[in-house]
Each structure stands twice: as structure tokens, then as C-alpha cells.
Amino acid sequence: MNAPALSDCTRLFVYGTLKRNHCHAQHQHLVRHARFLGTGITRGHLYRIDWYPALVDANDAKAWVTGEIYDMLDAHSLLCALDEFEGFDLYHPENSEYRRVVREVHTQDGKRIWCQLYLYQRSVDPALRIASGTF
């Protein structure tokens, strides 16, 4: 099955400072505009970039990143704020620190769903990889 377009995908997967246990100010914006659905995993590698993590693509079948899944109730308001926070410019994604993409996420109960997430697109230091996939 093909991934839906960004505009058609109403779920969001967060894996770092936006998660509930990090108490970041942007998490409060997230909970005002989205409903927590549960936890899940997606394919990728996680790296520490200063005080925050970065998810990058991985072809490794054993490379998984854990995170939280949200149903966006007001996607426009939420994504405008998160795009700014994540350094993503929808009109110039090539210049952005992250890009917002749609990826397959596996839920706790084994379902496969599509979620938007922020994928890091700059160089990473292999020494700073978070091998557990959890931030």
C-alpha cells in the first residue's frame, strides 16, 4: 500500500522532546491540538544532536525507533507550530534541518499505520547514535 500524501495523513509520530515524559513546552501545544493514541515503532536510526534527537532513514531490518502516536485534531495549527520548532520549511525542504514525511509505524497491538514524522536531513556523527532507539 502506498503512503498517503502529507495533507491526507492525520496521525503524527514523535520520538524525542515532544514525547510526554520530556515536558517540553512544545508538548503542551501538541496535546492541545492532538489526541494521544499510544506508542509505536518505526524503522530508522536515532542520533543525539546536542540536546535533542534526530531520526534518520535506515535500511537495517533491526533498526527501530520508539515513539508516541497522536491523532491530529487541528493539523494546520499544530503543524505550523511544529514545523517552525523542527526547522522545517514546507516550501524549501532542501534547506531545512528536518523534513516532514509520511512513514509506516507499527503500533503496540501490531497494526501498521501511516504517520507524519520529522526526519533529520543533515549529517550525523556515528558516535552519537542512540542504539536503543529510545530517547
C-alpha positions in Angstrom: 0.0 0.0 0.0 1.3 3.5 -0.9 1.8 6.1 1.7 -0.8 8.9 1.7 0.1 12.5 0.9 1.2 14.7 3.8 -2.1 16.6 3.6 -4.1 13.4 3.9 -2.3 11.9 6.9 -3.8 12.9 10.2 -1.5 11.0 12.6 1.8 12.2 14.0 4.7 10.1 15.4 7.0 11.9 17.8 10.2 10.3 19.2 12.1 12.9 21.1 11.5 16.1 23.1 7.8 16.1 22.1 7.1 12.9 24.0 5.1 13.1 27.2 8.0 12.3 29.6 10.1 15.2 28.3 7.8 18.0 29.5 9.0 20.3 26.7 6.8 23.5 26.1 6.0 22.3 22.6 4.5 19.1 24.0 1.8 21.3 25.6 1.0 22.7 22.1 0.8 19.1 20.9 -1.7 17.9 23.5 -3.9 21.0 22.8 -4.2 20.0 19.1 -3.9 16.2 19.1 -5.0 13.1 21.0 -2.6 10.6 22.3 -3.2 7.1 20.7 -0.4 5.0 22.1 3.2 4.1 21.4 4.8 2.6 18.3 8.0 2.0 16.4 9.2 3.0 13.0 12.3 2.0 11.0 15.3 4.2 11.4 18.4 5.2 13.5 18.3 7.7 16.3 21.1 10.1 17.0 21.7 12.7 19.7 22.1 16.2 18.1 23.0 18.5 21.0 20.1 18.3 23.5 17.6 16.7 21.1 17.4 13.5 19.0 17.3 13.0 15.2 15.7 10.2 13.3 17.4 9.2 10.0 16.4 6.6 7.5 18.0 3.1 7.9 17.9 0.0 5.7 18.8 -2.2 8.6 15.9 -4.5 9.4 16.9 -4.4 13.1 16.9 -0.5 13.3 13.8 0.7 15.1 12.9 4.0 16.8 10.3 4.1 19.5 7.8 7.0 19.9 4.3 8.1 20.5 1.4 8.3 18.1 -1.1 11.2 18.1 -4.2 11.8 16.1 -4.1 15.5 15.0 -7.4 17.2 15.7 -6.2 20.6 14.3 -3.4 19.6 12.0 -3.0 23.0 10.4 -2.4 24.8 13.7 -0.3 22.0 15.2 1.9 21.5 12.1 2.6 25.2 11.6 4.0 25.4 15.1 5.9 22.2 14.9 7.3 22.9 11.5 8.9 26.1 13.0 10.1 24.2 16.1 11.6 21.5 13.9 13.2 23.8 11.4 11.1 22.6 8.5 10.1 24.9 5.6 7.4 23.2 3.6 8.2 25.4 0.6 12.0 24.9 0.8 12.5 21.5 2.4 16.0 21.2 0.9 17.2 24.0 3.3 15.5 22.6 6.4 17.1 20.8 9.3 14.3 18.3 9.3 11.7 17.4 6.7 8.2 16.2 7.5 7.4 12.9 5.8 4.9 10.1 6.0 6.2 6.8 7.2 4.8 3.4 8.3 4.6 3.0 12.1 3.9 -0.3 13.9 1.5 0.2 16.9 1.7 -1.7 20.2 -1.0 -4.1 19.0 0.8 -5.0 15.8 -1.1 -2.7 13.4 0.7 -0.8 10.6 -0.4 2.7 10.2 0.8 5.8 8.4 2.1 8.8 10.4 3.8 12.0 9.7 7.1 12.4 11.4 10.2 14.6 11.2 13.2 13.1 9.5 16.6 14.6 10.1 18.4 15.5 6.9 21.8 16.8 7.9 25.0 14.9 8.6 25.2 12.9 11.8 28.1 11.7 13.9 28.0 7.9 14.1 29.5 8.0 17.6 26.3 9.7 18.8 23.9 7.0 17.7 21.3 6.0 20.3 21.5 2.3 19.8 18.3 1.6 21.9 16.2 3.7 19.5 14.6 5.4 22.5 15.2 9.0 23.6 
